[in-house]
């Protein structure tokens, strides 16, 4: 019996996890999104959904991972992620990693996951209506009905 291998290049798994945590010693909650690659949290930094949305629309360099405050440089991210669009695939090259990390994702799955995450985040924000809720990083407020972290500090 002859075995055949698929000629399609294997892709990395892409997932987004949205969750709420209480801020220690404060009276507010934080809504945060983590990017999981192959089941593990990317680089352990919050995901900037505004940058990710731009990366879904066009190739270029984006700061998808950032600091809690929203400034990538604060978290040591100075070069970003180079994103290339390759037919039905997205290629991410983490320019800040040494050695550089390369990932390839199915474009359809990334777009679908992004949209589902926005819906899930909106439901979480709605469930905490009446409580102080901020987005981490702050620029994710574009997608969720939350306060600015600078308004509650």
C-alpha positions, 0 to 999 in steps of 0.5 A: 500500500502506498501512502500519499502526503498532502501537498498543502503546507501545514498551518499553525493553529490560531485562537483568541481568548477573551476574558475578564479579571478583577484588577488587584486592589482596585474597584474595576475589571479588565477585559483582555484578549490573548492570542494563542498559537498552537495552544499556547499564549503567544508571547504572554502579552495582550493582543491589540485588536486594532492592529490585528484588524489592520493586519487582516486587511493588508500586509505590513508590520503591526504591533499585534502584541503590546503592553497592558498600557497599549504602548508596544515599546513599553513591553519591549516590542520595537519591530512588531510582526511582519504580516504577509498575505499568501492566497488563503494563508497569513504569514506572521514573522515576529521581528522582536523575537530572537531568533525570529518566530514564523507562523502560518495561519489559514486566513479564513480561520483567523478572520472567523476567530476575530469576529467570534472574539468580538462577539464574545467580548461584547457579551462579556462587557454586557454581562458586567454592565454597571461595573467599571470595566476597562479594555487591556490594551486601551485601544481595544475599546474600539470594539467593546463598551468599556472605560479607558484605563486612564479614566479609572486609575 
